[in-house]
Amino acid sequence: MTTDTATASWREIERTTVFSKFGRSVDRVEFELPDGRKEEFYLKSERPAAAVLALTTDQRVILARQYRPGPDRVLYELAGGFVEPGEHATGAVGRELLEETGYRGELQLVGPYWLDAYSNARRYAFVATNCVRVAEPTPEHTEFIDVVTLDLREFRTVLRNGEMTDTAAAYLALDALNLL
């Protein structure tokens, strides 16, 4: 009889938080693996977040451009951010779209996805159509955002060239809109 090692149980032995700030933490976790070996992993814990591919009435993609300290570069981003406790992802992404860009539109959930294999972070991809600018952006005190719009061809080039974050949400949204 064979054992399916991909789905066999892992047993957590010990967990220690090594960093915690801004709603994020990193834990050192020791597991006993299905074959009996013990291994240490560093796992990220974050609040859920949402991102939105927002399109104006003339089909231009609304993006935020800002410096990101991890890659040490200015990157394009979909509007989005953390879902606050007790808040629905739709409310969070609508709030973030307005705060970061000044736009509102018709929101539709595309679907959830995992950030990566070493994080418990759940992400939600949305599309917003028929977006119109209704206010000046009001970014948070650590955000210095240039709001830009790109046509779909330019947006796909930026996406494919690795010039942005939120790529999973962007591809899910483009697929949902049949715009790949």
Number of C-alpha atoms within 10 A of each C-alpha: 3 4 8 9 11 8 8 11 12 15 13 14 12 12 15 11 14 10 11 13 7 7 10 12 16 19 17 16 16 17 18 16 15 16 10 10 8 14 12 14 13 16 17 20 18 18 17 20 20 28 30 30 26 30 25 20 12 11 15 20 23 26 26 20 18 17 15 14 8 6 8 8 12 14 17 25 24 27 26 26 21 18 21 13 8 6 10 11 24 19 14 18 27 22 18 26 28 21 19 24 25 19 25 23 20 13 19 15 18 19 15 17 14 14 18 10 9 13 15 15 17 16 23 25 27 28 24 23 21 16 22 16 13 12 12 12 18 15 15 10 6 6 12 14 20 14 17 13 16 16 14 16 13 13 20 17 11 15 19 12 9 11 15 21 14 20 16 17 24 24 18 21 25 17 12 16 12 8 11 12
